[in-house]
Amino acid sequence: MDRRETERLLDAIRQARKAGTPAAMATIVRVRGSAYRREGTRMLVRQDGTYECALSGGCLEPAVADAALRVIATGEPVVLNYDLADDSVFGLGIGCSGAVDIRIERLDDDSLMNEWLAILERGSAAALVTPLSKFSGRMIVDERGIIAGGLSDRGIERRAVAGAQSRLRSSYPASGPETIENADVFYELAMPAPVLVIFGAGDDAAPVARLTVELGFAVTVVDVREAFLTSDRFPDVTLVSAHFSQFSARVQLPANAFVLVMNHHLERDRESLRFSLESAAAYIGVLGPRTRYEKLLSGLAAQGYIPDAAKAARVRSPVGLSIGAETPDEVAVSIVGELLAIRRGFEGGFLSGSAASLHRPEASRSLASS
């Protein structure tokens, strides 16, 4: 789930608790074959049967809501399997080629769940480890180890801690199940919002910022022109007024940040590129044709700055997917499509003709190479 979806879920939980409304959380804990959403997707179900967020394209939710009402009444968590390949499932004739396991639990006011909700609120990196079979307990793990709870089997607990930390350190962190000594556990990950820094507050930067904010990115726009940096043009965005000589003092480029250089000004683009290359940013997109990027590199070389191969390998030029984009909104779709693909380890190719999973990067790579 992206940051915006998580915020919706947390807001619904706050409202339910404030109103004293019992509720349950439904979480996809395993996907077999093809499904609309991936592991870790959550849905809140209220006692009146209404729900917030979704686990599918609309076909699963009523059945899950009905099951959640029973869990709210009994307090006993359950893991239910929904076979989407069966044309008769729910009488809707879904006919997909996969199945999902969904864990449903009542949202009680216990200390471990409250700690997990606080982690989701902060956007910290951690994993909630939940047994799905054979043993009891629950724990929250971060890069340092267990920060709350524990499992009844200490040997499995040690291996589950290592598994959680491995997922948190992954290039493409993802929630999912694991079998440890014939027992199943589920790792539900909380991760910080991806950071996007846009150098340039022109008209074409506005739709990029709007789309990425909606997709859960934490967006910063940097420009020397203060008149361009307004909340009307860039709602829900951090705005930084800075000349390139002030970047080191005023602009933060954390490790694994995404950067877009789109000032439409050679000197500002050149210095924005240099600053980005010297940072720990994972991705640097440069707007414009390849010849313009080469001109920026030539200008830097004339100043005595030549980035090494590892630094230059992070640059994408031209930026975006090849969709024939012309208008600013179309260009934004092209750029944001590439950002999502890079963030999740995909190639960004066409899906047509692929029979592989739509949620796994290796499927995208095999399709691109075919």
Secondary structure as GFF3:
##gff-version 3
##sequence-region A 1 370
A	DSSP	alpha_helix	3	19	.	.	.	ID=ss1
A	DSSP	beta_strand	23	32	.	.	.	ID=ss2
A	DSSP	beta_strand	42	46	.	.	.	ID=ss3
A	DSSP	beta_strand	51	52	.	.	.	ID=ss4
A	DSSP	alpha_helix	61	74	.	.	.	ID=ss5
A	DSSP	beta_strand	78	83	.	.	.	ID=ss6
A	DSSP	three_ten_helix	89	91	.	.	.	ID=ss7
A	DSSP	beta_strand	99	106	.	.	.	ID=ss8
A	DSSP	alpha_helix	111	122	.	.	.	ID=ss9
A	DSSP	beta_strand	126	131	.	.	.	ID=ss10
A	DSSP	beta_strand	137	142	.	.	.	ID=ss11
A	DSSP	beta_strand	145	151	.	.	.	ID=ss12
A	DSSP	alpha_helix	154	169	.	.	.	ID=ss13
A	DSSP	beta_strand	176	180	.	.	.	ID=ss14
A	DSSP	beta_strand	183	190	.	.	.	ID=ss15
A	DSSP	beta_strand	195	199	.	.	.	ID=ss16
A	DSSP	alpha_helix	205	214	.	.	.	ID=ss17
A	DSSP	beta_strand	218	223	.	.	.	ID=ss18
A	DSSP	three_ten_helix	226	228	.	.	.	ID=ss19
A	DSSP	beta_strand	238	241	.	.	.	ID=ss20
A	DSSP	three_ten_helix	244	246	.	.	.	ID=ss21
A	DSSP	alpha_helix	247	250	.	.	.	ID=ss22
A	DSSP	beta_strand	258	261	.	.	.	ID=ss23
A	DSSP	alpha_helix	266	277	.	.	.	ID=ss24
A	DSSP	beta_strand	283	286	.	.	.	ID=ss25
A	DSSP	alpha_helix	290	302	.	.	.	ID=ss26
A	DSSP	alpha_helix	309	312	.	.	.	ID=ss27
A	DSSP	beta_strand	315	316	.	.	.	ID=ss28
A	DSSP	alpha_helix	328	344	.	.	.	ID=ss29
A	DSSP	alpha_helix	361	369	.	.	.	ID=ss30
###
